[in-house]
Amino acid sequence: MARSILGTIGLAATVALAAPIALFGVNRLLDGETVVGAAAVGVAVLMLLVERYLTTPGDIPGKVLGATVGRVVKEPDEDDED
């Protein structure tokens, strides 16, 4: 699914915040601190997943409108086009 410009900017900001945390986690893993490293990498992954799948208050009007239009406007049958 294509992202809007604001969605792309939001994703870039999330990646900019998650990348240092993931890098810290990888460094801790390489140093042998598995608990801290795995936790940091997990936090970075969760940041990206939450940004992608969490519905924010700004997303709700678009979802409601899309569902409403889908119910009100029906696709024409192929028989009607002839």
Secondary structure as the mmCIF struct_conf table of DSSP 4:
data_model
#
loop_
_struct_conf.conf_type_id
_struct_conf.id
_struct_conf.beg_label_comp_id
_struct_conf.beg_label_asym_id
_struct_conf.beg_label_seq_id
_struct_conf.end_label_comp_id
_struct_conf.end_label_asym_id
_struct_conf.end_label_seq_id
HELX_LH_PP_P HELX_LH_PP_P1 ALA A 2 SER A 4
HELX_RH_AL_P HELX_RH_AL_P1 ILE A 5 LEU A 30
TURN_TY1_P TURN_TY1_P1 ASP A 31 GLY A 32
HELX_RH_AL_P HELX_RH_AL_P2 THR A 34 TYR A 53
HELX_LH_PP_P HELX_LH_PP_P2 LEU A 54 THR A 56
TURN_TY1_P TURN_TY1_P2 PRO A 57 ASP A 59
HELX_RH_AL_P HELX_RH_AL_P3 ILE A 60 VAL A 72
BEND BEND1 VAL A 73 VAL A 73
HELX_LH_PP_P HELX_LH_PP_P3 GLU A 75 ASP A 77
HELX_RH_3T_P HELX_RH_3T_P1 GLU A 78 GLU A 81
#
